[in-house]
Structures are given as structure tokens and as C-alpha cells.
Amino acid sequence: MSFPTNSGDASSYAERVARHVPGLRDLHRMSGLLLAEAVPAEGRVLVLGAGGGLELRAFAEMQPGWRLHGVDPSAEMIAQARLVLGDRASSVAFHEGYIDDAPPGPFDGAACLLTLHFLPRDERLRTVRELRRRLRPGAPFVVAHHSFPQGGRQQDLWLRRNADLLVSGGVPPSQAEKSIAVMKERLPALSPDEDEAILREAGFGDIQLFYAGFTFKGWVCY
């Protein structure tokens, strides 16, 4: 989960990210529970966009026997993940880069949290296809990111609600206002229908919505 941060600031990292993502800790726990429905006690799990380490720490605490592989393009964020993991860092193999730099697998499950909304549609589809290629048949994939109506009044409404949520969590109003323009102009977010279509096109089935927090949505598929 690549949110910009300052190296070494592990103590406040989780708190800062939690202000932006509703129910962040519960999202991590729910993701771990959904994976555990199908991933064996000593299974291999691929985590794409693992910089920061919060979901890795949650998975390692919930399932100490899992062999976790974290992939992230930022060396700084991987260093942050190691700090967050602490004495559990030895249970994670890190790979600096993108999906093409991930091991070939096969993996028993995968997660990609708060990452895919940074990718344009074509690259997002290619990434999800490459991730699926690394999974065992029937393996679960848990994914969550910004996903809300695009264009028109509905887009403006949900961006306003997201900004109001940030302010209620302690973000300065001026910064929250700026986030509306940044998300509208620079974030290649898709609608929930488009996101589900990408999962189907990449070859996933049994797509189930399990998380919705204002502009964020999360699915599990197989």
C-alpha cells in the first residue's frame, strides 16, 4: 500500500493512513479472513503494492505459517514495511518492482490493497492478468481501492463526501479541498462496475463485494 511517507516514521504511519481509509484495520483483518478461507496454514501469499507493511503485518499476525511475498516499486516504502513488521519481517520476502518482478508462483492467494487505483485501465487489466497467472486454480484474490462513479454529479458528490471524511479525521480543510481536484484530475479511478469488469476480463470469477467505505470498495474473487 504505497502511501508517501518519511522513512523511519513507523510510529505515526498507520495513524496517518487510517485517516484516509475508513476502517483500515478492519479492512486488513477482513482481507486476512477471506484469504484464510482457502489458503492453507503454510500457504504462499502474494501481496502486490505491499510498501508500508500494514497488511503484511496483519496477515503475519493472523497466520504465522504463511509465506508472504511483498512486491512494491519503492525502496523507501519497502524499508518502511520492514520497520512496521518489526520482528515479523523475516517472514516476508520483498521484491522491489511491479507485477512482472513478482515470483512466478504458484501462490495460494493474493491481495492488492489501495494500489490499483493508481493504474490506468489497460495497465490495471494487464497487472491483474499477470497476478492471476501466478495463482493456483481456485485461489482467492482480495482487492480494494478507490472505486466510485466517474463523471457528472455522482462523481462530485462522492469526492465531496471523501473530502468531508478527511476533515472529520483531522486533515486540514484546505488539504482536503485540494484532494478533490487531485483525485478528479490525476487519479485514474474507475466505477465499481468497471472494476468488476476488469476482474472478469482477467479471468476471475465468483466476484463478491465485501467492503465499501465512501469512495473505497473491496472485492474477493477466485
BATIBA-130151 format. One record per residue (C-alpha): x negated, y, z; residue number from 1. Coordinates in nm, 2 decimals, padded with zeros to 4 digits. Last residue first. Example, Ala and Ser with C-alpha at 12.3 -4.5 7.8 and 13.67 -1.06 7.14 Angstrom:
<atoms>
(atom (-01.37,-00.11,00.71),2)
(atom (-01.23,-00.45,00.78),1)
</atoms>
This chain:
<atoms>
(atom (01.13,-01.66,-00.73),222)
(atom (01.27,-01.33,-00.63),221)
(atom (01.28,-01.11,-00.32),220)
(atom (01.38,-00.75,-00.36),219)
(atom (01.32,-00.41,-00.19),218)
(atom (01.46,-00.06,-00.25),217)
(atom (01.33,00.28,-00.14),216)
(atom (01.50,00.61,-00.23),215)
(atom (01.73,00.60,00.08),214)
(atom (01.63,00.29,00.26),213)
(atom (01.75,-00.03,00.10),212)
(atom (01.61,-00.37,00.17),211)
(atom (01.71,-00.73,00.09),210)
(atom (01.81,-00.72,-00.28),209)
(atom (01.81,-01.07,-00.42),208)
(atom (01.67,-01.18,-00.76),207)
(atom (01.73,-01.55,-00.82),206)
(atom (01.50,-01.54,-01.12),205)
(atom (01.15,-01.42,-01.22),204)
(atom (01.02,-01.44,-01.57),203)
(atom (00.87,-01.10,-01.64),202)
(atom (01.19,-00.99,-01.82),201)
(atom (01.39,-01.08,-01.51),200)
(atom (01.17,-00.88,-01.28),199)
(atom (01.17,-00.59,-01.52),198)
(atom (01.55,-00.60,-01.54),197)
(atom (01.57,-00.58,-01.16),196)
(atom (01.36,-00.26,-01.17),195)
(atom (01.58,-00.11,-01.45),194)
(atom (01.90,-00.18,-01.25),193)
(atom (01.74,-00.03,-00.94),192)
(atom (01.66,00.29,-01.13),191)
(atom (01.30,00.36,-01.23),190)
(atom (01.02,00.57,-01.07),189)
(atom (00.74,00.71,-01.30),188)
(atom (00.63,00.95,-01.02),187)
(atom (00.49,01.27,-01.18),186)
(atom (00.76,01.52,-01.25),185)
(atom (01.05,01.42,-01.02),184)
(atom (00.83,01.29,-00.74),183)
(atom (00.61,01.60,-00.74),182)
(atom (00.90,01.84,-00.76),181)
(atom (01.08,01.67,-00.47),180)
(atom (00.76,01.63,-00.27),179)
(atom (00.71,02.01,-00.28),178)
(atom (01.02,02.06,-00.08),177)
(atom (00.90,01.81,00.18),176)
(atom (00.57,02.00,00.21),175)
(atom (00.75,02.33,00.26),174)
(atom (00.98,02.17,00.52),173)
(atom (00.69,02.05,00.73),172)
(atom (00.70,01.67,00.79),171)
(atom (00.82,01.58,01.13),170)
(atom (01.04,01.28,01.07),169)
(atom (01.36,01.48,01.02),168)
(atom (01.17,01.68,00.75),167)
(atom (01.08,01.36,00.57),166)
(atom (01.44,01.24,00.58),165)
(atom (01.55,01.57,00.44),164)
(atom (01.31,01.53,00.15),163)
(atom (01.44,01.18,00.08),162)
(atom (01.80,01.31,00.08),161)
(atom (01.70,01.58,-00.16),160)
(atom (01.54,01.33,-00.39),159)
(atom (01.86,01.12,-00.37),158)
(atom (02.08,01.40,-00.47),157)
(atom (01.86,01.53,-00.75),156)
(atom (01.85,01.18,-00.90),155)
(atom (02.23,01.15,-00.87),154)
(atom (02.29,01.49,-01.02),153)
(atom (02.13,01.41,-01.35),152)
(atom (01.83,01.19,-01.43),151)
(atom (01.70,00.87,-01.27),150)
(atom (01.90,00.68,-01.01),149)
(atom (01.68,00.53,-00.74),148)
(atom (01.38,00.29,-00.69),147)
(atom (01.08,00.39,-00.48),146)
(atom (00.91,00.07,-00.38),145)
(atom (00.96,-00.29,-00.25),144)
(atom (00.85,-00.63,-00.38),143)
(atom (00.86,-00.98,-00.24),142)
(atom (00.77,-01.27,-00.47),141)
(atom (00.86,-01.62,-00.37),140)
(atom (00.70,-01.93,-00.53),139)
(atom (00.93,-02.15,-00.74),138)
(atom (00.66,-02.27,-00.97),137)
(atom (00.32,-02.18,-00.82),136)
(atom (00.21,-01.82,-00.87),135)
(atom (-00.07,-01.66,-01.07),134)
(atom (00.13,-01.62,-01.39),133)
(atom (00.39,-01.43,-01.19),132)
(atom (00.13,-01.17,-01.10),131)
(atom (00.03,-01.13,-01.46),130)
(atom (00.40,-01.08,-01.56),129)
(atom (00.45,-00.83,-01.28),128)
(atom (00.15,-00.63,-01.40),127)
(atom (00.26,-00.63,-01.76),126)
(atom (00.60,-00.51,-01.66),125)
(atom (00.46,-00.23,-01.45),124)
(atom (00.22,-00.13,-01.73),123)
(atom (00.52,-00.10,-01.97),122)
(atom (00.74,00.08,-01.72),121)
(atom (00.48,00.34,-01.60),120)
(atom (00.31,00.24,-01.27),119)
(atom (00.31,00.44,-00.94),118)
(atom (00.65,00.30,-00.85),117)
(atom (00.48,-00.05,-00.84),116)
(atom (00.29,00.03,-00.52),115)
(atom (00.51,00.06,-00.21),114)
(atom (00.49,-00.32,-00.13),113)
(atom (00.37,-00.59,-00.36),112)
(atom (00.40,-00.93,-00.21),111)
(atom (00.31,-01.28,-00.33),110)
(atom (00.38,-01.65,-00.26),109)
(atom (00.23,-02.00,-00.28),108)
(atom (-00.06,-01.88,-00.50),107)
(atom (-00.22,-02.07,-00.79),106)
(atom (-00.43,-01.88,-00.81),105)
(atom (-00.62,-01.69,-01.09),104)
(atom (-00.80,-01.46,-00.84),103)
(atom (-00.70,-01.09,-00.87),102)
(atom (-00.91,-00.86,-01.08),101)
(atom (-00.65,-00.85,-01.36),100)
(atom (-00.39,-00.74,-01.10),99)
(atom (-00.59,-00.43,-01.02),98)
(atom (-00.93,-00.36,-00.86),97)
(atom (-01.13,-00.43,-00.55),96)
(atom (-01.06,-00.78,-00.42),95)
(atom (-01.04,-00.85,-00.05),94)
(atom (-01.03,-01.19,00.11),93)
(atom (-00.83,-01.18,00.43),92)
(atom (-00.85,-01.40,00.74),91)
(atom (-01.18,-01.23,00.85),90)
(atom (-01.00,-00.90,00.89),89)
(atom (-00.80,-01.04,01.18),88)
(atom (-01.04,-00.89,01.44),87)
(atom (-00.95,-00.54,01.33),86)
(atom (-00.68,-00.55,01.06),85)
(atom (-00.63,-00.17,01.06),84)
(atom (-01.01,-00.12,01.03),83)
(atom (-01.03,-00.37,00.74),82)
(atom (-00.74,-00.20,00.57),81)
(atom (-00.90,00.14,00.59),80)
(atom (-01.21,-00.01,00.42),79)
(atom (-00.98,-00.14,00.15),78)
(atom (-00.83,00.21,00.12),77)
(atom (-01.17,00.36,00.07),76)
(atom (-01.26,00.10,-00.19),75)
(atom (-00.95,00.19,-00.39),74)
(atom (-00.82,-00.03,-00.66),73)
(atom (-00.64,-00.27,-00.43),72)
(atom (-00.60,-00.65,-00.41),71)
(atom (-00.55,-00.84,-00.08),70)
(atom (-00.59,-01.22,-00.07),69)
(atom (-00.44,-01.39,00.24),68)
(atom (-00.50,-01.74,00.35),67)
(atom (-00.20,-01.81,00.58),66)
(atom (-00.27,-02.00,00.90),65)
(atom (-00.21,-01.71,01.13),64)
(atom (00.15,-01.66,01.00),63)
(atom (00.32,-01.38,01.18),62)
(atom (00.01,-01.19,01.29),61)
(atom (-00.16,-01.23,00.96),60)
(atom (00.15,-01.12,00.77),59)
(atom (00.19,-00.81,00.98),58)
(atom (-00.18,-00.73,00.95),57)
(atom (-00.17,-00.77,00.57),56)
(atom (00.14,-00.55,00.56),55)
(atom (-00.04,-00.27,00.74),54)
(atom (-00.37,-00.31,00.55),53)
(atom (-00.43,00.04,00.42),52)
(atom (-00.50,-00.09,00.07),51)
(atom (-00.30,-00.40,-00.01),50)
(atom (-00.17,-00.29,-00.35),49)
(atom (-00.11,-00.65,-00.45),48)
(atom (-00.08,-00.91,-00.17),47)
(atom (-00.14,-01.27,-00.29),46)
(atom (-00.05,-01.54,-00.04),45)
(atom (-00.22,-01.88,-00.01),44)
(atom (-00.05,-02.14,00.21),43)
(atom (-00.15,-02.29,00.54),42)
(atom (00.19,-02.28,00.71),41)
(atom (00.36,-02.34,00.38),40)
(atom (00.51,-02.05,00.18),39)
(atom (00.88,-02.11,00.10),38)
(atom (01.09,-01.95,00.38),37)
(atom (00.77,-01.79,00.51),36)
(atom (00.77,-01.54,00.22),35)
(atom (01.11,-01.41,00.33),34)
(atom (01.00,-01.38,00.69),33)
(atom (00.69,-01.19,00.60),32)
(atom (00.88,-00.95,00.39),31)
(atom (01.13,-00.90,00.67),30)
(atom (00.84,-00.82,00.91),29)
(atom (00.68,-00.57,00.67),28)
(atom (01.01,-00.40,00.60),27)
(atom (01.08,-00.40,00.98),26)
(atom (00.75,-00.21,01.03),25)
(atom (00.84,00.04,00.76),24)
(atom (01.20,00.10,00.87),23)
(atom (01.24,00.41,00.65),22)
(atom (00.92,00.49,00.46),21)
(atom (00.77,00.84,00.47),20)
(atom (00.73,00.89,00.85),19)
(atom (00.61,00.54,00.88),18)
(atom (00.31,00.62,00.66),17)
(atom (00.19,00.89,00.91),16)
(atom (00.24,00.66,01.21),15)
(atom (00.06,00.37,01.05),14)
(atom (-00.24,00.59,00.96),13)
(atom (-00.27,00.76,01.30),12)
(atom (-00.51,00.51,01.48),11)
(atom (-00.68,00.40,01.15),10)
(atom (-00.84,00.74,01.08),9)
(atom (-01.17,00.59,00.98),8)
(atom (-01.15,00.68,00.62),7)
(atom (-00.91,00.97,00.56),6)
(atom (-00.58,00.87,00.39),5)
(atom (-00.41,00.85,00.06),4)
(atom (-00.12,00.60,00.06),3)
(atom (-00.21,00.28,-00.13),2)
(atom (00.00,00.00,00.00),1)
</atoms>
